[in-house]
Amino acid sequence: MTTDVERRRIVELAERLARDELAPRAARYDADAANLVDSWRALHREGFLAASVPVSHGGLGLDMPAYIGVVRALARGCASTAMTFHMHSTVMRFIDALGTDAQRARYFPEVVRGGKLFGSWGSEPAVSLSRALFFEMAIRADADQWVIDGVKHFCTMALGASYMIVWCAVDGESDMGKALLIAVVPADTPGMTTDRQWNTLGMRGTYSPSVTFTGVRVPGDAVLGRPGAALQIGVIESFALGYAAIYLGIAESALAFAADYVKQRVVRPENVPVASDPTIQRHIGELAVQLDATSLVLEDSASRWDAADVADRGHLASRAKYLATQAGLDVTSKAIQIVGGRGSYRDFPLERAFRDVRTATLMPPTVDRMLETIGKTTLGLQEGMFKIRDR
């Protein structure tokens, strides 16, 4: 467990990094829709790429409350950096939970010493992960290798990450609970091609084009665990918990900007700051309370994470992500309304915060699926966060 002193120190370091380095670069990466190379280097320099790597392998080994605090702090500076950091860190959790000793000894030093990034590619063009966990990407054994064929959408950090875990279904297996297999694929493996298309509303720095796999071959020891194991270890649920921290961090930065703006903007003929208007005060108060409530639920979910089983983690993550989704959308929209027409200027960070939240909150599970999970838990009909669908 991370001590309170360690947690405060690491979160404060993330806050400084977000303020001094990530935030000044965010607009450029957003405009270019390019990989966040300089920001990733800064994360490595400060040791953050090893946040989820165990201490025994030279990493920080952060517990969930400390980790969520770091994600939230980074998101205040650059949402895309926080998202790519979170995906990479979640891959480290999969390697730790499912990998062999040899796999951990191979991959963890690449991160700790080499600063290598790991992506996670699961989305597919004809599959909706909002309804059920289902993959058409096929993986089959061929002698001492695995062969992968299919198409992945939203391949975050494509042409930037050194490795990615690719979510596949074992060819010929109809039960997704037994078919799901994740493979670690080096970025320079032959047979992968990308369309390089990434011109989206927001989260543009995540650079997530589509990638086609055609007869991609990886060694026999490239897969993590046995088929179906990735669903049984309580790691996939942590994606949603981290998303909640990202949404909250973006919303906090938007509200902070709006509050600072109305304190400085003076209107005539009264010659008083906009902040003196009771209507503005009520709007700011409403948004602040909404973020406070979301923060309390997120922190509570993180504090209960390690002791929770897989189904409980689904509930903890769903309630945090649901509230953060609603708060993120509400706060970023109303913050622009509070600031007024200038809030839509690209010179200000508010319009980017609005675009980033509107895009990032599309990540599965959806609002409807989260509410279904929360409702079933409340009714004593508990199930996992993701439904398993047969192929």
N, C-alpha and C positions, 0 to 999 in steps of 0.2 A: 504493500500500500504506500502511496505517496503521502508524505507527511504534510501537515498544513503549511509549514514554513517552505518546503520544497514546492508545494502547489502555488503559493503566492509568488515565489521567485520566478517560476517558469511562466506563469501567466503574465507577470509584469514584463518579462523579457519579450513575450509574444506581443504585448501591447506596444512596446517601444519599437519593435521591428515593423509592426503594422503601420504605426504613425510615421516613422522616419523613412522607411524604405518602400513598403508595399503600396501605401496610399499615393505617393507621388508618381508611381509608375502605372497605376490602375487605368487611368484614362488612355494612355498610349496603347496598352495591351488591348483595351476594349476597342479602340479605333482600328487597330491592325488585325484584330481577331487572330492573334498569334500566340504561340506557346510562351509561357511565362518564365523564360530561361533565367533572367537575372534574379527574379524573385525566388525561384527554386534554389539557385546558388546561395542566396541569403539564408534560406531555410536550412540548407545543409551546413553552412558555416556556423550557425547557432545550434546545431544538433537536432533540429526539429524533425528532420526526415526519419530519425530513429526514435520518434516519440513512442511508437508501439512495438519497437524491438525490445525484447527482454534485456534486463541489466546484465544477465549472464552472457549475452552476446554483444555487449558494448553499447546497448541502447539506453534510452531514458526509462523505458518500462513504466510509463505513466499509467496510473489507474484512471478509471473512466471520468471521475469528477475533474481531475487535472487536465485530462485530454480534451474534454468538452470545453473547459475554460480556455484552452489554447485555440481551438477551432473558432470559438466565438470571438476571441480577440483578433485573430487574423482576418476574419470576415469583416470586421469594422474597417479594416484598411483596404482589402481587395477580396471581393467575393470569389472570384475565379481562383485566386491563390488558395483560399481556404478550401474550396471544393476539391481541387486537385490534391492538396495535402491530405484531405480526409479520405479520398479514394485510395491513395497510396498507403496511408496508414492502416486502412482496413484490410488491404492485401497483406500487410505484415501480420495482422491478426490471424488471417487464414493460414499463412505459412507456419506461424507458431502453433496453431491448433491442429493442423492436418499434416504438416510436413514431417518427414523423417529427420533424424539427427543429421544425416548427410545433407538434406535439402536446407535445413536451417544453417548449417555450417557453410554452405555454398552461397545462399542468397543474402543473409543478413550482413556479412562483411561488405558486400557490394553497396549496401545502403550506408552503413556506418562509416566506412572509410572512403568509398567511391562516390557517394552522393547520388546513386542511381535511383531513378523513379520507376515505380511499378503502377501500371494502370489496371483497371477492371472493366472488361468488356462483356456486357450481358444483353443489351437491347438488340432486337432484331426487327427488320422492316415489317414482317407479317404477324408479329407476336406482340400482345399487349400484356406487359407485366403487371398492369394495374388490376387485371382480373385473376390471373393465375400464373404460377411459375411454370414456364413452358419454353422449350428451346428447340429450334429446328437445326441449329448448327450441329453437324454430326462429327463424332470422333470414333475412329475404329482402330483396332489393333492390327498391325502388320509386322509380323516377326517381332523384333525387339524395339519397334517404334510405334508411335501413334500417328495417324493421319487425320487432318482436320479439314472439313469443307463446309462452306456456308458464308453468310454475310452478317456482319454486325453493324448496327447503327450507333450513333452517339459514342464513338470510340474516344473517350477523353484522353488527352495527352498523346494522340497519334502523332508520330514523327517527333515526339519529345521524350516519351518514356523509353527506358531501356528494355523493360519487360512488361508483359501484361498477363493477367490471368484471364483466360477465355472460358466462358461458361458454355458447356457443350452437353449433348445427349449421346450416350453410347448408341451407336448405330445398331438397329434391330431390337432394342429394348423398349417396350411399350409403356412401362410404368416409370413416370418421371422421377418418383421417389427412389428408384433404383438406377435410373439412367443418367442422372445429373452427375457430371464429372468436370472438374476445372483443371485446366492445363496451364502451366507457366510457359509462355512463348517469348523467346527473345525477339526484339524488334527487327533484327536483321535476318530473320528466318525467311528463306525464299518461299514464294507463293502467296505473299500478302500484297495487295494493291489497294490504294485509297483513292477516292474520288476527289479528295481535297476540298470538298464543299462544306463550308462552315460560315454562313452569313445569317446569323440569328438575331433575334430581338435583344437578348441579353446573355450573360455568362460567356461572352465571346472569347475571353482569354483561356477558357478550358479547351478550346480547339478540338472539336469532337466530330470529325467527318465519319463517313461510312468506310468500312474496310471489308474487302472480299478475300476469303481464304480459298485457295485452289490447290488441293493436294499438299497442304502444309504439313511437313513432317517434323516431329519432335521426338526426343529420346523416350524410352520407356519410363525413365524416372522423372519425367517432366510433369506428371499429374500429381495432384495433392489428394491423398487419401483414396478411399475406395468410392465407387459410385454411390451417390446419395448421401455421403457423409457430410457434405458441406451444409446440408439442411438441419443437421442434428447437433451442432456445436454452439449455437447462439451467437454467431458472428454476423451472419447476414442481416440480422435485426439492427446491428449497430450502424449500418448505413443510414437508416432513418433517424436515429438519435443524433448523429453528426449533422445531417441535413437541418434538423431543428436548430442546432447551434449556429449554423450558417445563416439561416433566415433571421434568427434573433439578432445576430451581430450586425447584419445589414440594416435591419430596422432601427437598431440602437444608433448607428452612425447617422441615419437619416433624421431621426428625431433630434440628435445632438446638433446637427447642422441647422435645422429649422429653429431650434431654441436660440442658438447663437445669433442667427440672422435677425430674428425679430427683436432681440435685445439691442442690436446695433443699428437697425434701420429706423431712422427718425422721419416722421411725417409732418407735413404742414397742413393748416396753420398752427396746430397746437405745439409743434416742435417737441414732441415726446416720442419715445420709442414705441414701435408697434406692440411690444410686449406689455405695455400698460393697458391695452384693450382687454376688458374682461372676457370678451368672446374668444380671443386668442388664448388667454389663460385657461379657459375651460377646455379648448381643443388640445392644448399641450398637456393639461392634466389628465384628460381622458386617455391619450396615447401613452403617457408615462405609466399609468396604472395598468394598462393592457400589457405593456412590456414587463412590468414588475411581476404580474401574475404568470406570464409565460416563463419568465426566468425561474420562478419558484418551482414550477412543475418540471422544467428541464433539469434543474439542479437536483431535485428529489429523485427523478428517474435515474440520473447518473449515479447518485449515491447508493441506490438500491440495485444497481446493475450486476455487480459481481456475485451477489447472493441469489439472483433470480435464475429460474430455469428458462428454457427456450420459449415457452408460451408466455411466461410473465414478461420476458424481455420484449416480446412482440407488443404487449399491452403498454409497457413503459415507454417504448419508442413511439407507438402510435399516438398516445395522448400528448407527448411532447411535440411531435411533428405536426399534429393537427392544430394545436394552439399556436405554434410558431408560424405555420402557414397562414392562418387567419390574421395573426398580428402583423406579420411581414407585409402582406398585401394591403392591409388597412393602414398601417403606419406610413409606409412609403407613399401611398396615394394621398393621404391627408396631409402629409408633410409638404408636398408640392402645393396643395391648396392653401396651406397656411402661409407659405412664402409668397405665393402669387405667381404671376406670369414669369418672373425671373427664375422660378424653380424649374422651368422647362429648359433653361439654357444648358447647353452642354459644357459650359465653363464651370457649372456647379455640379456637385456629385449626386444631387437628388434624382435627376432623371435616370442616371445609371443605376442607382439603387433600386428605383422602381422597375426598370427593365430586368435587372438581375433577379429580383425576387419573383417577378412574374414568370420568368423562365425557369428558375431553379425549383420553384414549387411544383413543377410538372413531374419531378422525379417520383417514381413509385416508392411506397404505395400511395394511391390517390386519397383524396379526402373521403370519398365514399367508402373505400376499403378500410381506412383507418377507423372511421366511425363504426363500421360493421364489427371490426375487431374489438373496439372498446365496448360496444353494446353487448356482444356475446360474452365478454368477460364479466360484465356487470350482471348478466342474466345467468351466469354459471355455466355457459356453453363455450368455454374457452377453447381456442384453437390457435395455431400458429399465425404469424402475420401474413404469410403467403400461402395460398391454396396451391396444392400440387395437382397438375392436370396431366392426364395420360397423353402420350403422343398420338 
